Amino acid sequence: MTTLALIDYGSGNLHSAERALRAAASLAGSDIVIDVTSNAGRVARADRIVLPGVGHFADCAAGLRAVDGMTDTLEAAVISGGKPFLGICVGMQLMAEWGLEDGKTPGLGWIAGDVRRIEPDKGLAVPHMGWNGLVLQQDHPVLKNLGDDPHVYFTHSYAMVPANQADIAATADYGGPITAAVARDNLFGTQFHPEKSQRVGLRLLANFLNWDPS
């Protein structure tokens, strides 16, 4: 039995993410079992891992670290074990070394770089909320078959600024480029919400469910 752990640490849009993952499993032709859990042991046994996140970086980081054994389990399963990992919104931001919202807070340190407040040109509002087009920077399996001019749903005031441009999988133009997705090895993250991005989001999630980064 193939399982996906959707991590519950008090900071994610779990119901929407779970529904979208179930719909994506159907689209992908996968019989994967989705386990919504705050239990580190169950995360360790899962074949794939999704970390959602809504809110402030510091609050989400504290929430994740408050779950007994979770950060050590993620390090072992994802970084040492190579299991496919998807971070969504703040779940993606937590992959960075540091978040600069509400002071300087350490992240998981998987992607070199910081999470900084976006500063768009042209007087555009912050937070960045609504639909925006993706500009693909990598020919990545998780980004396949999204259609012409794919648009996805954002709601955020901070975004990751990777130290290595090669880690940027997609950008969006919001008064200048912002990081919309990152990818390296078995890691993938989206600043946007695939669970709110309708057809494009479901295709991306289905791609993740079928992705073999080994």
Secondary structure, 3 states (H helix, E strand, C coil): CCEEEEECCCCCCHHHHHHHHHHHHHHHCCCCEEEEECCHHHHHHCCEEEECCCCCHHHHHHHHHHCCCHHHHHHHHHHHCCCCEEEECHHHHCCEEEECCCCCEECCCCEEEEEEECCCCCCCCCCEEEEEECEECCCCHHHCCCCCCCEEEEEECEEEEECCHHHEEEEEECCCEEEEEEEECCEEEECCCHHHCHHHHHHHHHHHHHCCCC
